[in-house]
Amino acid sequence: MPLLRRRKVTDSSKSTNSESTIDKQDDKKNQSKRFRRESYSSEKWSCWDSCCWFIGFICSMWWFLLFLYNTMPASIPQYVTEAITGHLPDPPGVKLRKEGLTVNHPVVFVPGIVTGGLELWEGHQCADGLFRKRLWGGSFGELYKRPLCWAEHMSLDNETGLDPPGIRVRPVSGLVAADYFAAGYFVWAVLIANLAQIGYEEKTMYMAAYDWRLSFQNTEVRDQTLSRIKSNIELMVATNGGKKVVVIPHSMGVLYFLHFMKWVEAPAPMGGGGGSDWCAKHIKAVMNIGAPFLGVPKSVSGLFSIEARDIAIARAFAPGFLDKDVFGLQTFQHLMRMTRTWDSTMSMIPKGGDTIWGGLDWSPEGGSFKCSAKKLKKNSTHNTGQNANSNLDDMKSVNYGRIISFGKDVAEAHSSKIERVDFRDTVKGDKLANSSNCDIWIEYHEMDNDSIKAVADYKVYTAGSILDLLHFVAPKLMARGGAHFSYGIADNLDDPKYEHFKYWSNPLETKLPNAPDMEIYSMYGVGIPTERAYVYKLITAVDCYIPFQIDTSSEGGSEDSCLKGGVFSADGDETVPVLSAGFMCAKGWRGKTRFNPSGIRTYIREYNHAPPANLLEGRGTQSGAHVDIMGNFALIEDIIRVAAGATSEDLGGDRVYSDIFKWSDRINLQL
């Protein structure tokens, strides 16, 4: 029994010791857990962490998908696409090669604004290591790494419109200058590849790259770009059996080449000294793509408030975010400061005033575009006169002539019911509205509250008063622009004043060359709602602010309304309205007119927008969008046929889907 008791005591003591040991271990575990919880709780999850994780996730997924795309056999994407959409048609180059077409006339590409690459040749200390690296185009890596330095080097001198001291940014040369805007985002690459299919190569193709930030004449002053284009065209004609070139400008490049055709004929030193028959000797056809002949309303909103539809929508989703100091960069202020030094942007301010774009109570388009209408899927309809969808006359009329209206009620009211106070007589005071604590200067910082209010009190701005508005809010910008561009309608084109270069890019203030055998095409997309007019609001004053914004709360109230998010839309290619792209070839230059005294034949080729059926189609082969149209098979086929020797009759003349002829008839312009 004693032995049994001792054994029980021993067992109980062991049990007690074991329990105490377990308790100690549990205490240690609990302390460890509390420590972890305390350490986790001390690390606050900030908005910055969320942004970094989100950006990292997007970038990782992008690079992973790009890796898969580049490592898989080239036949797999095509096989998957054909399994979903059916057999894909041959690219235009392959199709036309089978028909026997071969290289004939040399071709010249003229890129538009922002699509050409720019590289650094000289910079400040913050740009060390970037010699001959792209600042614009490619990966845009330096924008993310050093945004303030990037903005400084992409800006031009605010007084001269040329290089700032110690900075030289120059255009990239060769076909690579604008084949791709960024990795995977083609501009000219698809057209170049299809031309190569019928035998074209670098000796028969030339990219007329230029610094698209500069005014057109300043590209000659600084870089002799116009002289280089002239020499290269002459060389191509001489080395290809005397065959004339086919010139293919896109977007703002259309205006740039219009300027070139006057420059090359004009005597030196202002011009190239080629003589009045230079174009007739060297150019077979000019095939303009997405031509902003008469300007674009989008340029007004860009200069006025550094906005367009997409930016205004982004602002609505994140109010105030883009106006604040983000990553050390006051986004909108820096963008406005930078882009307002790019004189080329002023070339696209609407031309022709109220005569072309409409007044307070009328516009050529009226309300004949249904913004939500379903688009045709094929570009096969051939219509030389009227729109196939012109049964929309019963729609509520939209007054597109009011390019800027302060308030939706003002945009829709009759002009007799609008009380306006003229801002032109307002004297800018010394008490500045928003200049304190500003890291970056913009011209709005030199306006007082009364001046800003006066702009809004004028209520409505048409194309005729937009110029006065821009002169009022951006006097330095418009002073430079007034020396290089003009926006009126010539009374007498024989007046010697129109020999000045500032008129050469305005088709309403200059004559086409004396080249009766030349052909001019206007080729553009239709069927996409395109920015035409805006509803604005005056915002609450804060430091360093831009006082005017598109009022994204303004909506039309119905599915078919052309007012969405403060923007009135008309027919176009998403950037250029049909009116601007088509009027000159539909009426202004059609036949012998005072703007076309030699009777150069002009044609309209419209491409009705059809979006890609699925993601595997990429940006589509029937797109009518402003840049995506460069991959439109129908457009590429038209270009290749003309380059291979076809004429407009071979193409079938005009192909029109919109109401451009009807709208042109409504414009009372002396021809």
C-alpha positions in Angstrom: 0.0 0.0 0.0 2.7 2.6 0.8 4.4 1.7 -2.4 1.1 2.2 -4.2 0.6 5.6 -2.6 4.1 6.7 -3.5 3.5 5.6 -7.1 0.2 7.6 -7.2 1.9 10.6 -5.7 4.7 10.3 -8.3 2.2 10.0 -11.1 0.2 13.0 -9.9 3.3 15.2 -9.6 4.4 14.2 -13.1 0.9 15.1 -14.3 1.2 18.5 -12.6 4.6 19.1 -14.1 3.4 18.2 -17.5 0.4 20.5 -17.3 2.5 23.4 -16.1 4.9 22.7 -19.1 1.9 22.8 -21.5 0.6 25.9 -19.9 4.0 27.6 -20.3 4.1 26.5 -24.0 0.6 27.8 -24.5 1.6 31.1 -22.8 4.5 31.4 -25.2 2.3 30.7 -28.2 -0.3 33.2 -27.0 2.5 35.8 -26.5 3.8 35.1 -30.0 0.3 35.5 -31.5 -0.2 38.7 -29.6 3.1 40.0 -30.8 2.3 39.1 -34.4 -1.1 40.8 -34.1 0.5 43.9 -32.5 3.1 44.0 -35.2 0.5 43.5 -38.0 -1.7 46.2 -36.5 1.2 48.6 -36.3 1.7 48.3 -40.0 -1.1 50.3 -41.5 -2.3 49.4 -45.0 -2.3 52.6 -46.9 -3.8 53.8 -50.2 -0.2 53.8 -51.5 0.1 50.1 -50.8 -3.1 49.4 -52.6 -2.0 51.4 -55.6 1.4 49.6 -55.7 -0.2 46.2 -55.5 -2.8 47.0 -58.1 -0.2 48.4 -60.6 2.1 45.5 -59.8 -0.7 43.0 -60.5 -1.7 44.7 -63.8 2.0 44.8 -64.9 2.6 41.2 -64.0 -0.4 40.0 -65.8 0.5 42.1 -68.9 4.0 40.7 -69.0 2.8 37.2 -68.4 0.3 37.4 -71.3 2.9 39.1 -73.5 5.3 36.2 -72.6 2.7 33.6 -73.6 1.9 35.5 -76.8 5.6 35.6 -77.9 6.4 32.1 -76.9 3.5 30.2 -78.5 3.7 29.2 -82.1 2.5 31.9 -84.5 -0.2 29.6 -85.9 -2.0 29.1 -82.6 -3.6 32.6 -82.3 -4.8 32.4 -85.9 -6.1 28.8 -85.3 -8.1 29.9 -82.2 -9.4 33.0 -84.0 -10.6 31.1 -87.0 -12.2 28.4 -84.8 -14.3 31.2 -83.2 -14.9 33.6 -86.1 -14.5 31.4 -89.1 -11.9 31.6 -91.9 -10.1 34.9 -91.9 -9.8 36.7 -95.3 -6.4 37.2 -96.8 -4.7 40.5 -95.8 -5.0 43.1 -98.6 -1.4 42.8 -99.7 -1.6 39.0 -100.1 -5.0 39.3 -101.9 -3.6 41.9 -104.4 -0.4 40.1 -104.9 -2.5 37.1 -106.1 -4.2 39.5 -108.5 -0.8 40.4 -110.0 -0.3 43.8 -108.5 3.3 44.8 -107.9 5.3 47.8 -106.7 4.8 50.9 -108.9 4.6 54.4 -107.5 6.8 55.2 -104.5 4.8 56.1 -101.3 5.4 58.7 -98.7 3.9 58.5 -95.2 3.2 61.7 -93.2 2.4 60.9 -89.6 0.1 63.0 -87.5 0.4 64.5 -84.1 1.8 62.4 -81.2 2.2 59.3 -83.3 5.9 59.9 -84.2 8.7 59.0 -81.9 10.9 61.7 -80.3 14.4 61.1 -78.8 16.7 63.1 -76.6 19.9 64.6 -78.1 20.8 67.0 -75.3 19.3 67.5 -71.9 19.7 68.7 -68.3 21.3 66.8 -65.5 18.1 65.0 -64.6 18.1 63.3 -68.0 21.6 61.7 -67.7 21.8 58.4 -69.5 19.0 59.2 -71.9 21.0 60.2 -74.9 19.1 59.1 -78.1 16.6 57.3 -75.9 12.9 57.8 -76.8 11.1 60.3 -74.6 7.9 59.9 -76.7 6.8 56.6 -78.0 8.0 53.1 -77.2 7.7 52.2 -73.6 7.3 55.7 -72.1 9.5 54.4 -69.3 11.0 57.8 -68.4 7.5 59.2 -67.9 7.1 56.8 -64.9 10.6 57.0 -63.6 11.1 60.8 -63.6 7.9 62.6 -64.6 8.9 66.1 -63.8 12.1 65.7 -65.8 10.2 64.2 -68.7 7.7 67.0 -68.8 10.5 69.6 -68.7 12.2 68.0 -71.7 9.0 67.5 -73.7 8.1 71.2 -73.3 9.2 73.9 -75.8 10.1 77.5 -75.0 7.0 79.4 -74.1 8.2 82.5 -75.9 9.8 81.2 -79.1 8.1 77.9 -79.6 11.5 76.3 -80.2 14.0 74.4 -78.0 14.4 75.6 -74.4 18.1 76.4 -73.4 20.1 73.2 -73.0 17.5 70.8 -74.4 17.4 69.2 -77.8 14.6 66.7 -78.5 14.5 65.5 -82.1 12.2 63.2 -84.3 13.2 59.6 -84.8 14.0 58.9 -88.5 13.1 56.0 -90.8 10.0 53.8 -90.9 10.4 52.9 -87.2 9.6 56.6 -86.4 5.9 55.8 -86.5 5.3 52.2 -87.4 4.3 51.5 -83.7 3.3 54.2 -81.2 4.0 51.8 -78.3 4.7 48.1 -78.0 1.9 46.2 -79.7 0.0 49.4 -80.7 0.4 49.8 -84.5 0.1 53.0 -86.4 1.7 52.5 -89.9 3.0 49.0 -89.3 0.1 47.1 -90.9 0.0 49.3 -94.0 3.8 49.0 -94.4 3.6 45.2 -94.1 0.8 44.9 -96.7 2.7 47.1 -99.1 5.7 44.9 -98.6 3.6 42.0 -99.8 3.5 43.4 -103.3 7.2 44.3 -103.4 7.6 47.6 -101.6 10.7 48.1 -99.4 12.5 51.0 -97.8 13.8 52.4 -101.1 10.2 52.8 -102.3 8.7 53.9 -98.9 9.6 57.0 -97.0 8.4 58.1 -93.5 8.4 61.9 -93.5 9.0 62.2 -89.8 9.0 65.6 -88.2 8.8 67.1 -84.7 5.0 67.3 -84.4 5.2 69.7 -81.4 6.5 72.6 -83.6 4.6 74.9 -85.8 4.8 73.7 -89.4 7.2 76.5 -90.6 9.4 76.1 -87.5 10.1 72.5 -88.5 12.0 74.0 -91.4 13.5 76.8 -89.4 15.0 74.4 -86.8 15.4 71.0 -88.6 15.0 71.8 -92.3 12.4 69.1 -92.4 10.4 70.5 -95.3 13.6 70.7 -97.4 14.4 67.1 -96.5 10.9 66.0 -97.6 11.4 67.8 -100.9 14.8 66.2 -101.5 13.6 62.7 -100.6 10.6 62.9 -102.9 12.7 64.2 -105.8 15.2 61.3 -105.1 12.4 58.7 -105.1 11.0 60.0 -108.3 14.4 60.1 -110.0 15.4 56.6 -108.8 12.1 54.9 -109.7 11.9 55.7 -113.4 10.3 59.1 -113.0 7.2 57.6 -111.4 5.4 60.2 -109.2 4.9 59.5 -105.5 1.6 58.7 -103.7 1.5 60.7 -100.5 -0.4 59.3 -97.5 -0.8 61.8 -94.7 -2.7 60.9 -91.5 -4.5 63.2 -89.0 -2.5 66.5 -88.5 0.0 65.2 -91.1 -2.7 66.2 -93.6 -2.4 69.8 -92.6 1.3 69.6 -92.5 1.5 68.3 -96.0 -1.0 70.9 -97.2 1.5 73.5 -95.8 4.3 71.6 -97.6 2.6 71.8 -101.0 2.5 75.6 -100.7 5.9 75.9 -99.2 7.6 73.8 -102.0 6.2 76.1 -104.7 6.9 79.4 -102.9 10.1 81.2 -103.7 13.0 81.2 -101.2 13.7 82.1 -98.5 10.2 81.6 -97.1 9.5 78.7 -99.4 11.3 75.8 -101.1 11.7 77.4 -104.5 10.3 74.4 -106.4 8.1 76.5 -108.7 4.4 76.4 -109.5 4.7 73.0 -111.3 6.6 71.1 -108.7 3.6 69.2 -107.3 2.4 68.4 -110.9 5.8 66.8 -111.7 6.2 64.8 -108.5 2.9 63.8 -107.0 0.4 61.3 -108.4 -2.1 61.4 -105.6 -2.6 62.6 -102.0 -4.6 60.0 -100.0 -5.5 61.8 -96.8 -6.6 59.6 -93.8 -8.7 61.1 -91.0 -8.1 64.6 -92.3 -8.9 67.5 -89.9 -9.0 69.9 -92.8 -11.2 72.4 -91.0 -10.0 71.6 -87.5 -11.5 69.6 -84.6 -13.6 70.8 -81.6 -11.6 68.5 -79.4 -8.6 70.9 -79.8 -10.7 73.6 -78.2 -11.4 71.6 -75.1 -7.8 70.5 -75.0 -6.5 74.1 -75.0 -9.2 75.5 -72.8 -9.2 72.9 -70.0 -6.8 70.1 -71.0 -9.8 67.8 -71.3 -11.6 65.6 -73.8 -14.5 63.1 -73.2 -12.4 60.4 -71.7 -10.5 62.7 -69.3 -13.8 64.3 -68.2 -15.2 60.8 -67.4 -12.1 59.9 -65.4 -12.5 63.1 -63.4 -16.1 62.2 -62.7 -15.1 58.8 -61.3 -12.2 60.2 -59.2 -13.2 63.9 -58.4 -10.2 66.0 -57.6 -7.6 63.2 -57.9 -6.1 64.3 -61.2 -6.1 68.0 -60.0 -4.0 67.2 -57.0 -0.3 66.5 -56.4 -0.1 62.9 -57.6 3.3 61.2 -57.4 5.0 64.6 -57.1 3.2 65.8 -60.3 0.3 68.2 -60.4 -1.1 66.3 -63.3 -3.4 68.6 -65.2 -1.3 71.7 -64.5 1.8 70.1 -65.8 0.0 68.7 -68.8 -1.5 72.1 -69.6 1.9 73.9 -69.1 3.6 71.3 -71.4 1.0 71.1 -74.2 0.4 74.8 -74.4 4.0 75.1 -75.6 3.3 72.8 -78.5 2.3 75.3 -81.3 1.2 72.5 -83.6 -2.0 72.0 -81.5 -3.2 75.4 -82.7 -3.3 74.1 -86.3 -6.4 72.1 -85.4 -8.5 74.9 -84.0 -11.8 75.0 -86.0 -11.4 77.0 -89.2 -14.1 79.0 -91.1 -15.9 80.4 -88.1 -19.7 80.3 -88.0 -20.0 79.9 -91.8 -18.6 76.4 -91.6 -19.4 75.2 -88.0 -22.7 77.0 -87.4 -23.9 79.8 -85.2 -26.0 80.2 -82.1 -29.2 78.7 -83.6 -28.0 76.5 -86.5 -25.4 74.0 -87.6 -24.9 72.1 -90.8 -25.4 68.7 -89.2 -28.6 69.6 -87.3 -29.7 66.5 -85.6 -29.3 63.9 -88.3 -26.9 61.5 -86.5 -28.3 58.9 -84.1 -25.6 58.5 -81.6 -26.8 55.0 -80.4 -27.6 53.7 -83.9 -26.3 50.2 -84.7 -23.4 50.3 -87.2 -23.2 48.3 -90.4 -20.8 45.3 -90.3 -19.5 45.5 -93.8 -17.9 48.3 -95.9 -19.4 47.0 -99.1 -22.2 49.5 -99.5 -21.5 51.9 -102.4 -23.4 55.2 -102.2 -22.2 58.3 -103.9 -24.8 60.8 -102.7 -26.9 60.3 -99.6 -26.6 58.5 -96.3 -28.0 55.0 -96.1 -29.2 55.9 -92.6 -30.7 59.3 -93.5 -34.1 58.4 -92.1 -33.3 60.2 -88.9 -34.7 63.7 -89.8 -37.4 63.3 -87.2 -34.9 63.4 -84.4 -34.7 66.4 -82.0 -32.3 68.9 -83.6 -29.0 69.5 -81.9 -27.4 72.9 -82.1 -23.7 71.9 -82.7 -22.8 75.5 -83.5 -22.5 76.3 -79.8 -19.1 74.6 -79.3 -18.9 75.7 -75.6 -22.0 76.3 -73.5 -21.9 77.1 -69.8 -24.8 74.9 -68.6 -27.0 72.4 -70.2 -30.0 74.8 -70.2 -27.9 77.4 -72.1 -26.9 74.7 -74.7 -30.5 74.0 -75.4 -32.2 77.4 -75.1 -33.0 79.7 -78.0 -30.4 82.5 -78.4 -33.1 85.1 -77.7 -33.5 83.7 -74.2 -29.8 83.7 -73.2 -28.5 86.8 -71.3 -24.9 87.3 -72.1 -22.2 89.6 -70.8 -19.4 90.3 -73.1 -16.1 89.3 -71.6 -13.9 91.1 -74.2 -14.1 94.4 -72.3 -13.2 92.9 -69.0 -9.9 94.4 -67.6 -7.8 91.7 -65.9 -7.1 92.9 -62.3 -4.0 92.6 -60.1 -5.7 90.4 -57.5 -4.9 87.0 -59.0 -7.4 84.2 -58.4 -5.2 81.1 -57.8 -1.5 81.9 -57.9 -0.5 81.1 -54.3 1.5 78.0 -53.5 1.7 77.0 -57.2 4.6 74.8 -58.2 3.9 75.2 -61.9 2.8 78.3 -63.8 -0.1 78.3 -66.2 -1.8 81.3 -67.8 -4.9 80.9 -65.7 -2.8 81.9 -62.7 -2.6 85.4 -64.2 -6.4 85.8 -64.3 -8.4 87.4 -61.4 -11.8 86.2 -60.2 -13.7 88.8 -62.2 -12.0 87.7 -65.4 -12.7 84.1 -64.8 -16.4 84.8 -64.0 -16.7 87.0 -67.1 -15.7 84.0 -69.3 -18.6 82.0 -67.8 -21.1 84.9 -68.0 -20.7 85.1 -71.8 -22.6 81.7 -71.7 -22.1 80.5 -75.3 -19.1 80.3 -77.7 -19.3 79.5 -81.4 -16.4 78.9 -83.8 -16.4 82.6 -84.4 -15.9 83.6 -80.8 -13.7 80.7 -79.7 -10.6 82.6 -81.0 -11.5 85.6 -78.8 -11.9 83.2 -75.8 -8.5 81.6 -76.3 -6.9 85.0 -76.8 -8.4 86.0 -73.5 -7.4 83.0 -71.4 -4.1 82.1 -73.1 -2.7 85.3 -74.6 0.9 84.0 -74.9 -0.1 80.8 -76.6 -2.3 82.6 -79.1 0.3 85.3 -79.8 2.6 82.5 -81.0 -0.2 80.7 -82.8 -1.3 83.9 -84.6 2.2 84.2 -86.1 1.9 80.7 -87.6 -1.7 79.8 -88.3 -4.9 81.5 -89.5 -8.6 80.3 -89.2 -10.6 82.5 -91.4 -12.1 82.4 -95.0 -10.2 84.4 -97.7 -12.2 87.1 -99.5 -9.7 87.4 -102.3 -7.0 84.6 -102.7 -5.1 86.8 -105.1 -4.3 89.2 -102.2 -0.5 89.2 -101.7 -1.0 88.7 -97.9 -2.1 85.1 -98.5 1.5 84.4 -99.7 2.5 84.3 -96.0 3.1 80.9 -94.6 0.6 81.3 -91.7 -2.2 80.7 -94.3 -0.8 77.7 -96.0 -2.4 75.0 -93.7 -5.9 76.5 -93.9 -7.7 75.2 -97.0 -10.1 78.1 -96.9 -7.2 80.7 -97.2 -5.0 79.0 -99.8 -5.2 77.5 -103.3 -4.4 73.9 -104.2 -1.3 73.5 -106.5 -1.6 73.9 -110.3 -1.6 70.1 -110.9 -4.8 69.1 -112.8 -3.7 65.4 -113.2 -3.2 65.0 -109.5 -5.9 63.3 -107.3 -6.9 64.1 -103.8 -8.7 61.6 -101.6 -10.3 62.2 -98.2 -10.5 58.8 -96.5 -12.1 58.6 -93.0 -14.2 56.5 -90.7 -17.9 57.2 -90.0 -20.5 55.8 -87.6 -18.7 56.6 -84.3 -20.0 59.4 -82.0 -17.4 62.1 -82.2 -16.9 65.1 -80.0 -18.5 68.2 -81.5 -19.6 70.6 -78.7 -19.3 70.8 -74.9 -21.2 71.8 -71.8 -18.9 73.4 -69.3 -19.1 74.5 -65.6 -17.2 77.0 -63.5 -15.6 75.2 -60.5 -15.0 76.4 -57.0 -11.8 78.3 -56.5 -8.9 76.5 -55.0 -5.1 77.0 -55.2 -3.5 76.3 -58.6 -6.7 75.2 -60.2 -7.9 75.2 -63.8 -11.2 77.1 -63.4 -13.3 75.4 -66.1 -14.3 71.8 -66.5 -16.6 69.8 -68.7 -19.9 69.2 -66.8 -20.1 65.4 -66.9 -23.5 65.5 -65.1 -25.1 66.9 -68.3 -27.0 64.1 -70.0 -29.5 64.1 -72.8 -32.0 62.0 -71.0 -32.6 59.3 -73.6 -30.7 56.4 -75.2 -30.5 58.1 -78.6 -29.4 61.5 -77.2 -26.1 62.9 -78.5 -25.4 64.6 -75.2 -23.6 62.3 -72.9 -21.3 63.3 -70.0 -21.3 66.9 -71.0 -20.2 66.2 -74.6 -22.4 66.6 -77.7 -21.4 64.0 -80.4 -21.8 64.0 -84.1 -20.9 61.6 -86.8 -17.1 61.0 -87.3 -14.2 58.8 -86.5 -14.1 59.4 -82.8 -11.7 62.4 -83.2 -12.5 64.2 -86.5 -16.1 65.1 -87.3 -17.3 64.2 -90.8 -17.9 67.9 -91.5 -14.2 68.6 -91.1 -12.9 65.6 -92.9 -15.3 65.7 -95.8 -16.4 69.2 -96.7 -13.4 70.3 -98.8 -13.5 67.2 -101.1 -17.4 67.3 -101.1 -17.7 70.9 -102.0 -14.8 73.3 -101.3 -12.5 71.6 -103.8 -15.1 69.7 -105.9 -14.6 70.8 -109.5 -12.9 74.1 -110.4 -13.3 76.5 -107.5 -11.4 79.5 -106.2 -9.7 77.1 -103.8 -8.9 74.6 -106.6 -8.3 76.7 -109.7 -6.7 73.8 -111.7 -9.6 71.5 -111.1 -7.8 68.7 -109.2 -10.1 65.7 -108.9 -11.3 65.1 -105.4 -12.9 62.0 -103.9 -14.5 60.9 -100.6 -13.9 57.3 -99.4 -15.8 56.6 -96.2 -15.4 53.5 -94.1 -18.3 52.6 -91.9 -17.1 51.5 -88.5 -17.5 47.9 -87.5 -15.9 47.0 -84.1 -14.0 43.8 -83.7 -16.3 40.8 -83.0 -14.1 39.6 -80.1 -10.8 40.2 -78.4 -8.9 37.9 -80.6 -9.5 40.3 -83.5 -7.4 42.9 -81.8 -8.4 46.3 -83.0 -10.3 44.9 -85.9 -10.0 44.9 -89.7 -13.1 47.1 -90.3 -12.5 49.8 -87.8 -13.3 53.4 -88.6 -11.7 54.8 -85.5 -9.2 57.6 -86.1 -6.0 55.5 -85.5 -7.4 52.0 -85.8 -8.5 52.7 -89.3 -4.8 52.3 -90.3 -5.5 48.6 -90.0 -8.8 48.7 -92.0 -8.5 46.2 -94.8 -10.7 48.1 -97.2 -8.7 51.3 -96.7 -5.4 49.5 -97.1 -6.7 47.9 -100.3 -7.7 51.3 -101.7 -4.2 52.7 -101.0 -2.3 49.7 -102.4 -4.4 49.8 -105.6 -3.6 53.5 -106.2 0.1 53.0 -105.3 0.1 50.1 -107.9 -1.2 52.4 -110.6 -5.0 52.5 -110.2 -7.0 55.7 -110.6 -10.1 56.9 -108.8 -12.3 55.4 -111.6 -10.8 52.0 -110.8 -11.8 52.4 -107.2 -15.3 53.4 -108.1 -15.2 57.1 -107.3 -16.9 58.3 -104.1 -18.1 55.9 -101.4 -20.3 57.7 -98.9 -22.3 56.6 -95.9 -22.8 59.9 -94.1 -24.8 63.0 -95.0 -21.7 65.0 -95.9 -23.1 66.2 -99.3 -26.3 67.3 -97.6 -24.5 69.1 -94.9 -22.1 70.7 -97.3 -25.0 72.1 -99.3 -26.2 73.9 -96.2 -23.0 75.8 -95.9 -23.1 79.1 -97.7 -19.5 79.5 -98.9 -18.5 81.5 -102.0 -16.7 79.2 -104.4 
